[in-house]
Each structure stands twice: as C-alpha cells, then as structure tokens.
Amino acid sequence: MQEPGAPRPRDLRVQRGAAGSAGSSRQAGRGVTVTIRSGNVRPVMPPVIDKRTLLATLKDQLARELERVAERARDAADAATHEENRAEGDKDMRATEASYVARGHTERVLQIEQALARLGAVAVRDFGPGDAIASSALVELESGPRRALYFLLPAAGGERMQVQGVEVQTLATTSPLGTALLGLSEGDEAEVATPQGTRVYLIAGVR
C-alpha cells in the first residue's frame, strides 16, 4: 500500500552524504527514485512506545477485521445464489452485483490472511540513531509542519493505531516510501517528487 496521507510518488531519487553534497543515488523500483541528503534533525521520538505491543495491537486489529469481512463474504455469497436474486431478464443484474460484492470481500479476506502470516514472521528489534532502517523500525518523519510516526513492516501498510495516546501508522516495506527508507538512518532527508510538488521528509528518529 502507498504511504498514508501522502500522494503516490512519481519520481524519487535516493542520495546520501553530507548536507549540500551531491551524494550518491539508487533506483527505488518501478522507475521511482528518491533524493536523500544528510540533515541535522533533532529526534523527538516519544520515550514510551513498546513495538511488541504495537505489533500485537496490529494483529488483533486485523484479526477483528478478518472476522467482519469473512462474515460479509459469506453473506454476499449467499445473496448471490439466493432465489430472490435470480435474474428475471437480460437486464437484471442483482445476482451479478451480489457476486462482485462477494468476490471483493473474499479478496480482502485473503489479503488479511496473508498479512497476518507475514506479520507472524516479524522479529521485532530495536534500532539506534546510527542503525540502518529495516523491517520493524519505528520511524518518525517530518514533512513541513507535520510529524508522524510510522511502523515499518513487510505487510499491512496503511493501518492506524492508537497506542499510549500516540497515533502510529503502518508503512509497508514494499511501498515506494517504505522501500526508499530501507538502509537509511536517523538524520537523513528525503525529497519526494509528487504531482503536487516536492515533499521533503526528515528522518527525525528511529527506534
């Protein structure tokens, strides 16, 4: 999934090095590039956030959604084959529409099941200021006046959780921004070109 709250990047180029230097670059995939420079950003990561609790909360949240969506999928499948929805003419689309709804719910069930399986294999580790960002990193990004916390994971991007009074959003490592963050560290700066203009992300903290 794409990074919550941000337009889908069109052009990103990755560079690292001293602020103001040319740095180096790499492709972020699918023609997307990210520009990265070193920055002097003071971390403001909240002192009390347990990532293992975060991960458990996310799994519980997805498990509850799975139950709801699975029930809707069953109901939609029953509706698609119910006698009341049997087509009464060439233009009667009730059964077809019900079938589309059932298919959508079924696909979401599979997505959640796959996400839960991948999250079950996540080994949560701690990161320090100089450590390279990887899966299970809790990253604070600043863009303009906005700061947000992201939990980098291999699946289930775009989820939001309230933990100890702090909102945390999940960011998939397969998303453009998630892929670009891999290997970077606290203090790096990312400039992401979007249809609305360039968006600058400061990596203010990593844990």
C-alpha atoms as an extended CHARMM CRD file, in Angstrom:
* protein
*
       207  EXT
         1         1  MET       CA              0.0000000000        0.0000000000        0.0000000000  PROA      1               0.0000000000
         2         2  GLN       CA              1.0550000000        3.5700000000       -0.5020000000  PROA      2               0.0000000000
         3         3  GLU       CA              2.2400000000        5.6760000000        2.3940000000  PROA      3               0.0000000000
         4         4  PRO       CA             -0.7590000000        7.0600000000        4.3160000000  PROA      4               0.0000000000
         5         5  GLY       CA             -1.5360000000       10.7090000000        3.8760000000  PROA      5               0.0000000000
         6         6  ALA       CA              0.8750000000       11.2570000000        1.0300000000  PROA      6               0.0000000000
         7         7  PRO       CA              0.2930000000       11.3340000000       -2.7430000000  PROA      7               0.0000000000
         8         8  ARG       CA              1.7840000000        8.4490000000       -4.6560000000  PROA      8               0.0000000000
         9         9  PRO       CA              5.3180000000        9.4550000000       -5.6320000000  PROA      9               0.0000000000
        10        10  ARG       CA              6.0550000000        9.6930000000       -9.3420000000  PROA      10              0.0000000000
        11        11  ASP       CA              9.7620000000       10.4640000000       -9.2570000000  PROA      11              0.0000000000
        12        12  LEU       CA             12.1020000000        9.6340000000       -6.3830000000  PROA      12              0.0000000000
        13        13  ARG       CA             15.8980000000        9.5480000000       -6.3650000000  PROA      13              0.0000000000
        14        14  VAL       CA             17.9680000000        8.3070000000       -3.4430000000  PROA      14              0.0000000000
        15        15  GLN       CA             21.1280000000       10.1620000000       -2.4120000000  PROA      15              0.0000000000
        16        16  ARG       CA             23.1250000000       10.0520000000        0.7930000000  PROA      16              0.0000000000
        17        17  GLY       CA             26.0380000000       12.1430000000        2.0200000000  PROA      17              0.0000000000
        18        18  ALA       CA             26.7510000000       15.3900000000        3.7780000000  PROA      18              0.0000000000
        19        19  ALA       CA             24.1050000000       18.0710000000        3.5470000000  PROA      19              0.0000000000
        20        20  GLY       CA             24.5600000000       20.0550000000        0.3880000000  PROA      20              0.0000000000
        21        21  SER       CA             26.7960000000       17.4210000000       -1.2310000000  PROA      21              0.0000000000
        22        22  ALA       CA             25.9390000000       15.5810000000       -4.3980000000  PROA      22              0.0000000000
        23        23  GLY       CA             25.8210000000       12.2170000000       -2.5860000000  PROA      23              0.0000000000
        24        24  SER       CA             25.0020000000        9.0200000000       -4.4110000000  PROA      24              0.0000000000
        25        25  SER       CA             21.8160000000        7.6530000000       -5.9240000000  PROA      25              0.0000000000
        26        26  ARG       CA             19.8950000000        4.4310000000       -6.4380000000  PROA      26              0.0000000000
        27        27  GLN       CA             16.6030000000        3.4720000000       -8.0130000000  PROA      27              0.0000000000
        28        28  ALA       CA             13.6970000000        2.7780000000       -5.6700000000  PROA      28              0.0000000000
        29        29  GLY       CA             11.9560000000        0.4810000000       -8.1630000000  PROA      29              0.0000000000
        30        30  ARG       CA              9.4330000000        0.7970000000      -10.9830000000  PROA      30              0.0000000000
        31        31  GLY       CA             11.0990000000        3.9240000000      -12.2880000000  PROA      31              0.0000000000
        32        32  VAL       CA             10.5240000000        5.6510000000       -8.9620000000  PROA      32              0.0000000000
        33        33  THR       CA             13.5180000000        7.4960000000       -7.4760000000  PROA      33              0.0000000000
        34        34  VAL       CA             14.0920000000        9.2490000000       -4.1220000000  PROA      34              0.0000000000
        35        35  THR       CA             16.5550000000       12.0370000000       -3.3150000000  PROA      35              0.0000000000
        36        36  ILE       CA             18.2020000000       11.6220000000        0.1110000000  PROA      36              0.0000000000
        37        37  ARG       CA             20.5890000000       14.0540000000        1.8530000000  PROA      37              0.0000000000
        38        38  SER       CA             22.0040000000       14.0400000000        5.3480000000  PROA      38              0.0000000000
        39        39  GLY       CA             20.3710000000       16.5120000000        7.6790000000  PROA      39              0.0000000000
        40        40  ASN       CA             20.8380000000       17.6370000000       11.2610000000  PROA      40              0.0000000000
        41        41  VAL       CA             17.4490000000       16.7120000000       12.7220000000  PROA      41              0.0000000000
        42        42  ARG       CA             16.8990000000       16.5410000000       16.4540000000  PROA      42              0.0000000000
        43        43  PRO       CA             14.9050000000       13.3600000000       17.2100000000  PROA      43              0.0000000000
        44        44  VAL       CA             11.6680000000       13.8340000000       19.1560000000  PROA      44              0.0000000000
        45        45  MET       CA             10.5890000000       10.1990000000       19.3720000000  PROA      45              0.0000000000
        46        46  PRO       CA              8.1480000000        9.7420000000       22.3000000000  PROA      46              0.0000000000
        47        47  PRO       CA             10.0010000000        7.9890000000       25.1290000000  PROA      47              0.0000000000
        48        48  VAL       CA              7.4300000000        5.2800000000       25.8260000000  PROA      48              0.0000000000
        49        49  ILE       CA              6.3220000000        3.1170000000       22.9080000000  PROA      49              0.0000000000
        50        50  ASP       CA              6.6150000000       -0.6690000000       23.0270000000  PROA      50              0.0000000000
        51        51  LYS       CA              6.9370000000       -2.0070000000       19.4680000000  PROA      51              0.0000000000
        52        52  ARG       CA              5.9640000000       -5.5090000000       20.5500000000  PROA      52              0.0000000000
        53        53  THR       CA              2.7310000000       -4.1000000000       21.9390000000  PROA      53              0.0000000000
        54        54  LEU       CA              2.2720000000       -2.2100000000       18.6670000000  PROA      54              0.0000000000
        55        55  LEU       CA              2.6590000000       -5.3790000000       16.6470000000  PROA      55              0.0000000000
        56        56  ALA       CA              0.2630000000       -7.3010000000       18.8950000000  PROA      56              0.0000000000
        57        57  THR       CA             -2.2770000000       -4.4640000000       18.6180000000  PROA      57              0.0000000000
        58        58  LEU       CA             -1.9990000000       -4.5190000000       14.8400000000  PROA      58              0.0000000000
        59        59  LYS       CA             -2.5300000000       -8.2880000000       14.7000000000  PROA      59              0.0000000000
        60        60  ASP       CA             -5.5990000000       -8.0090000000       16.9310000000  PROA      60              0.0000000000
        61        61  GLN       CA             -6.9520000000       -5.1930000000       14.7750000000  PROA      61              0.0000000000
        62        62  LEU       CA             -6.5100000000       -7.2430000000       11.6100000000  PROA      62              0.0000000000
        63        63  ALA       CA             -7.9720000000      -10.3680000000       13.2280000000  PROA      63              0.0000000000
        64        64  ARG       CA            -11.1400000000       -8.4570000000       14.1370000000  PROA      64              0.0000000000
        65        65  GLU       CA            -11.3860000000       -7.0740000000       10.6220000000  PROA      65              0.0000000000
        66        66  LEU       CA            -10.9090000000      -10.5860000000        9.2470000000  PROA      66              0.0000000000
        67        67  GLU       CA            -13.9000000000      -11.8410000000       11.2200000000  PROA      67              0.0000000000
        68        68  ARG       CA            -16.0910000000       -8.9850000000        9.9910000000  PROA      68              0.0000000000
        69        69  VAL       CA            -15.0460000000       -9.2940000000        6.3420000000  PROA      69              0.0000000000
        70        70  ALA       CA            -15.3270000000      -13.0920000000        6.3560000000  PROA      70              0.0000000000
        71        71  GLU       CA            -18.9040000000      -12.8010000000        7.6220000000  PROA      71              0.0000000000
        72        72  ARG       CA            -19.7150000000      -10.2530000000        4.9280000000  PROA      72              0.0000000000
        73        73  ALA       CA            -18.1770000000      -12.5310000000        2.3080000000  PROA      73              0.0000000000
        74        74  ARG       CA            -20.4060000000      -15.4120000000        3.4290000000  PROA      74              0.0000000000
        75        75  ASP       CA            -23.4950000000      -13.1940000000        3.4190000000  PROA      75              0.0000000000
        76        76  ALA       CA            -22.6560000000      -11.8360000000       -0.0350000000  PROA      76              0.0000000000
        77        77  ALA       CA            -22.0580000000      -15.3290000000       -1.4050000000  PROA      77              0.0000000000
        78        78  ASP       CA            -25.4350000000      -16.4680000000       -0.0530000000  PROA      78              0.0000000000
        79        79  ALA       CA            -27.0930000000      -13.4080000000       -1.5870000000  PROA      79              0.0000000000
        80        80  ALA       CA            -25.5110000000      -14.1240000000       -4.9740000000  PROA      80              0.0000000000
        81        81  THR       CA            -27.1080000000      -17.5570000000       -5.1020000000  PROA      81              0.0000000000
        82        82  HSD       CA            -30.3720000000      -16.7240000000       -3.3420000000  PROA      82              0.0000000000
        83        83  GLU       CA            -33.5080000000      -17.3710000000       -5.3000000000  PROA      83              0.0000000000
        84        84  GLU       CA            -34.7130000000      -13.7820000000       -4.7870000000  PROA      84              0.0000000000
        85        85  ASN       CA            -31.6880000000      -12.5340000000       -6.7100000000  PROA      85              0.0000000000
        86        86  ARG       CA            -32.1740000000      -14.8790000000       -9.6390000000  PROA      86              0.0000000000
        87        87  ALA       CA            -32.1440000000      -12.8990000000      -12.8910000000  PROA      87              0.0000000000
        88        88  GLU       CA            -35.6060000000      -12.2680000000      -14.2940000000  PROA      88              0.0000000000
        89        89  GLY       CA            -34.3520000000      -10.8460000000      -17.5640000000  PROA      89              0.0000000000
        90        90  ASP       CA            -31.2810000000       -9.8730000000      -19.5290000000  PROA      90              0.0000000000
        91        91  LYS       CA            -31.0270000000       -6.5510000000      -17.6880000000  PROA      91              0.0000000000
        92        92  ASP       CA            -31.4850000000       -7.9570000000      -14.2020000000  PROA      92              0.0000000000
        93        93  MET       CA            -28.0520000000       -7.6170000000      -12.6320000000  PROA      93              0.0000000000
        94        94  ARG       CA            -28.8850000000       -8.3830000000       -8.9900000000  PROA      94              0.0000000000
        95        95  ALA       CA            -27.0670000000      -11.7240000000       -8.8980000000  PROA      95              0.0000000000
        96        96  THR       CA            -24.0910000000      -10.3190000000      -10.8040000000  PROA      96              0.0000000000
        97        97  GLU       CA            -23.7510000000       -7.3600000000       -8.4520000000  PROA      97              0.0000000000
        98        98  ALA       CA            -24.0050000000       -9.6240000000       -5.4240000000  PROA      98              0.0000000000
        99        99  SER       CA            -21.3300000000      -11.8360000000       -6.9320000000  PROA      99              0.0000000000
       100       100  TYR       CA            -18.9860000000       -8.8320000000       -7.3720000000  PROA      100             0.0000000000
       101       101  VAL       CA            -19.5150000000       -7.8590000000       -3.7350000000  PROA      101             0.0000000000
       102       102  ALA       CA            -18.7900000000      -11.4170000000       -2.5810000000  PROA      102             0.0000000000
       103       103  ARG       CA            -15.6210000000      -11.5280000000       -4.6810000000  PROA      103             0.0000000000
       104       104  GLY       CA            -14.3800000000       -8.2390000000       -3.2190000000  PROA      104             0.0000000000
       105       105  HSD       CA            -14.8930000000       -9.4440000000        0.3390000000  PROA      105             0.0000000000
       106       106  THR       CA            -13.2120000000      -12.7570000000       -0.4490000000  PROA      106             0.0000000000
       107       107  GLU       CA            -10.1620000000      -10.9750000000       -1.8830000000  PROA      107             0.0000000000
       108       108  ARG       CA             -9.9120000000       -8.8200000000        1.2370000000  PROA      108             0.0000000000
       109       109  VAL       CA            -10.0980000000      -11.9550000000        3.4150000000  PROA      109             0.0000000000
       110       110  LEU       CA             -7.1290000000      -13.3910000000        1.5180000000  PROA      110             0.0000000000
       111       111  GLN       CA             -5.1880000000      -10.1300000000        1.8390000000  PROA      111             0.0000000000
       112       112  ILE       CA             -5.6800000000      -10.0440000000        5.5980000000  PROA      112             0.0000000000
       113       113  GLU       CA             -4.7810000000      -13.7100000000        5.9940000000  PROA      113             0.0000000000
       114       114  GLN       CA             -1.5690000000      -13.2040000000        4.0180000000  PROA      114             0.0000000000
       115       115  ALA       CA             -0.7310000000      -10.0670000000        6.0100000000  PROA      115             0.0000000000
       116       116  LEU       CA             -1.2250000000      -11.8800000000        9.3110000000  PROA      116             0.0000000000
       117       117  ALA       CA              1.0110000000      -14.7150000000        8.1200000000  PROA      117             0.0000000000
       118       118  ARG       CA              3.7890000000      -12.2860000000        7.1810000000  PROA      118             0.0000000000
       119       119  LEU       CA              3.4270000000      -10.3170000000       10.4080000000  PROA      119             0.0000000000
       120       120  GLY       CA              3.6920000000      -13.5490000000       12.3450000000  PROA      120             0.0000000000
       121       121  ALA       CA              7.2260000000      -13.9640000000       10.9990000000  PROA      121             0.0000000000
       122       122  VAL       CA              8.3830000000      -10.4620000000       12.0000000000  PROA      122             0.0000000000
       123       123  ALA       CA             11.2200000000      -10.4150000000       14.5060000000  PROA      123             0.0000000000
       124       124  VAL       CA             10.9460000000       -7.1010000000       16.3440000000  PROA      124             0.0000000000
       125       125  ARG       CA             14.3140000000       -5.4930000000       17.0350000000  PROA      125             0.0000000000
       126       126  ASP       CA             15.4720000000       -2.1980000000       18.4570000000  PROA      126             0.0000000000
       127       127  PHE       CA             17.2630000000        0.4760000000       16.4330000000  PROA      127             0.0000000000
       128       128  GLY       CA             19.6420000000        3.2190000000       17.4490000000  PROA      128             0.0000000000
       129       129  PRO       CA             20.3610000000        6.6030000000       15.8280000000  PROA      129             0.0000000000
       130       130  GLY       CA             23.1070000000        5.2040000000       13.5820000000  PROA      130             0.0000000000
       131       131  ASP       CA             21.3820000000        1.9520000000       12.6350000000  PROA      131             0.0000000000
       132       132  ALA       CA             20.1250000000        1.3590000000        9.1050000000  PROA      132             0.0000000000
       133       133  ILE       CA             16.3380000000        1.3020000000        8.8510000000  PROA      133             0.0000000000
       134       134  ALA       CA             14.8270000000       -2.1380000000        8.3020000000  PROA      134             0.0000000000
       135       135  SER       CA             11.5920000000       -4.0100000000        8.9620000000  PROA      135             0.0000000000
       136       136  SER       CA             10.1950000000       -3.4270000000       12.4840000000  PROA      136             0.0000000000
       137       137  ALA       CA             11.7660000000        0.0370000000       12.7280000000  PROA      137             0.0000000000
       138       138  LEU       CA              9.6450000000        2.7670000000       14.2620000000  PROA      138             0.0000000000
       139       139  VAL       CA             10.4000000000        5.8920000000       12.2490000000  PROA      139             0.0000000000
       140       140  GLU       CA              9.4430000000        9.4880000000       12.8670000000  PROA      140             0.0000000000
       141       141  LEU       CA              9.1530000000       11.5060000000        9.6670000000  PROA      141             0.0000000000
       142       142  GLU       CA              8.7450000000       15.2410000000        9.4230000000  PROA      142             0.0000000000
       143       143  SER       CA              7.3190000000       16.9010000000        6.3340000000  PROA      143             0.0000000000
       144       144  GLY       CA              6.8500000000       20.6400000000        6.6060000000  PROA      144             0.0000000000
       145       145  PRO       CA              4.9740000000       21.3750000000        9.8450000000  PROA      145             0.0000000000
       146       146  ARG       CA              3.7310000000       17.7890000000       10.0840000000  PROA      146             0.0000000000
       147       147  ARG       CA              5.3400000000       14.9930000000       12.0950000000  PROA      147             0.0000000000
       148       148  ALA       CA              4.1380000000       11.3940000000       12.0570000000  PROA      148             0.0000000000
       149       149  LEU       CA              5.2420000000        8.0170000000       13.3740000000  PROA      149             0.0000000000
       150       150  TYR       CA              5.4370000000        5.0250000000       11.0510000000  PROA      150             0.0000000000
       151       151  PHE       CA              5.9190000000        1.3610000000       11.9060000000  PROA      151             0.0000000000
       152       152  LEU       CA              7.8200000000       -0.2270000000        9.0220000000  PROA      152             0.0000000000
       153       153  LEU       CA              6.5440000000       -3.7450000000        8.3260000000  PROA      153             0.0000000000
       154       154  PRO       CA              6.5220000000       -6.2390000000        5.4340000000  PROA      154             0.0000000000
       155       155  ALA       CA              2.7110000000       -6.1450000000        5.1530000000  PROA      155             0.0000000000
       156       156  ALA       CA             -0.4720000000       -4.3540000000        6.2760000000  PROA      156             0.0000000000
       157       157  GLY       CA              0.5560000000       -0.8300000000        5.2810000000  PROA      157             0.0000000000
       158       158  GLY       CA             -1.9000000000        1.9940000000        5.8740000000  PROA      158             0.0000000000
       159       159  GLU       CA             -3.2630000000        0.8240000000        9.2290000000  PROA      159             0.0000000000
       160       160  ARG       CA             -3.6010000000        3.2990000000       12.0790000000  PROA      160             0.0000000000
       161       161  MET       CA             -3.3090000000        2.5370000000       15.7760000000  PROA      161             0.0000000000
       162       162  GLN       CA             -3.5800000000        4.4860000000       18.9960000000  PROA      162             0.0000000000
       163       163  VAL       CA             -1.0250000000        3.2340000000       21.4970000000  PROA      163             0.0000000000
       164       164  GLN       CA             -0.4120000000        5.0410000000       24.7970000000  PROA      164             0.0000000000
       165       165  GLY       CA             -2.0030000000        8.1840000000       23.3940000000  PROA      165             0.0000000000
       166       166  VAL       CA              0.1520000000        8.2350000000       20.2490000000  PROA      166             0.0000000000
       167       167  GLU       CA             -1.0770000000        7.5440000000       16.7090000000  PROA      167             0.0000000000
       168       168  VAL       CA              1.1440000000        5.2090000000       14.7370000000  PROA      168             0.0000000000
       169       169  GLN       CA              0.6560000000        4.3820000000       11.0560000000  PROA      169             0.0000000000
       170       170  THR       CA              1.9730000000        1.2440000000        9.4540000000  PROA      170             0.0000000000
       171       171  LEU       CA              4.1660000000        1.6100000000        6.3710000000  PROA      171             0.0000000000
       172       172  ALA       CA              4.8220000000       -1.3960000000        4.1350000000  PROA      172             0.0000000000
       173       173  THR       CA              8.4190000000       -2.0230000000        3.1330000000  PROA      173             0.0000000000
       174       174  THR       CA              7.1050000000       -2.6760000000       -0.3950000000  PROA      174             0.0000000000
       175       175  SER       CA              5.5980000000        0.8160000000       -0.7270000000  PROA      175             0.0000000000
       176       176  PRO       CA              7.6300000000        3.4940000000       -2.5650000000  PROA      176             0.0000000000
       177       177  LEU       CA              8.4410000000        5.4240000000        0.6040000000  PROA      177             0.0000000000
       178       178  GLY       CA              8.9750000000        2.2690000000        2.6480000000  PROA      178             0.0000000000
       179       179  THR       CA             11.4050000000        0.9150000000        0.0660000000  PROA      179             0.0000000000
       180       180  ALA       CA             13.2520000000        4.2310000000       -0.0270000000  PROA      180             0.0000000000
       181       181  LEU       CA             13.6870000000        4.2980000000        3.7590000000  PROA      181             0.0000000000
       182       182  LEU       CA             15.3380000000        0.8860000000        3.9080000000  PROA      182             0.0000000000
       183       183  GLY       CA             19.0270000000        1.2730000000        4.6800000000  PROA      183             0.0000000000
       184       184  LEU       CA             18.7860000000        4.9390000000        5.7060000000  PROA      184             0.0000000000
       185       185  SER       CA             19.2510000000        6.2190000000        9.2410000000  PROA      185             0.0000000000
       186       186  GLU       CA             18.2690000000        8.9980000000       11.6040000000  PROA      186             0.0000000000
       187       187  GLY       CA             19.1450000000       12.4410000000       10.2290000000  PROA      187             0.0000000000
       188       188  ASP       CA             18.7050000000       11.5910000000        6.5550000000  PROA      188             0.0000000000
       189       189  GLU       CA             16.3860000000       13.7270000000        4.4690000000  PROA      189             0.0000000000
       190       190  ALA       CA             14.2050000000       12.5190000000        1.6050000000  PROA      190             0.0000000000
       191       191  GLU       CA             12.7930000000       14.7210000000       -1.1610000000  PROA      191             0.0000000000
       192       192  VAL       CA              9.8680000000       13.0130000000       -2.8700000000  PROA      192             0.0000000000
       193       193  ALA       CA              8.5180000000       14.4180000000       -6.1350000000  PROA      193             0.0000000000
       194       194  THR       CA              4.7210000000       14.2120000000       -6.2920000000  PROA      194             0.0000000000
       195       195  PRO       CA              2.0870000000       15.6260000000       -8.6750000000  PROA      195             0.0000000000
       196       196  GLN       CA              1.5670000000       18.4160000000       -6.1100000000  PROA      196             0.0000000000
       197       197  GLY       CA              5.2720000000       19.2380000000       -5.9210000000  PROA      197             0.0000000000
       198       198  THR       CA              8.2760000000       18.0530000000       -3.9400000000  PROA      198             0.0000000000
       199       199  ARG       CA              7.6520000000       16.7280000000       -0.4510000000  PROA      199             0.0000000000
       200       200  VAL       CA             10.5930000000       16.6760000000        1.9450000000  PROA      200             0.0000000000
       201       201  TYR       CA             10.7710000000       14.0500000000        4.6980000000  PROA      201             0.0000000000
       202       202  LEU       CA             13.2230000000       14.4320000000        7.5620000000  PROA      202             0.0000000000
       203       203  ILE       CA             14.0070000000       11.2100000000        9.4350000000  PROA      203             0.0000000000
       204       204  ALA       CA             13.7860000000       12.7100000000       12.9060000000  PROA      204             0.0000000000
       205       205  GLY       CA             14.0950000000        9.4980000000       14.8510000000  PROA      205             0.0000000000
       206       206  VAL       CA             14.4640000000        5.7400000000       14.5160000000  PROA      206             0.0000000000
       207       207  ARG       CA             13.8180000000        3.1540000000       17.1750000000  PROA      207             0.0000000000
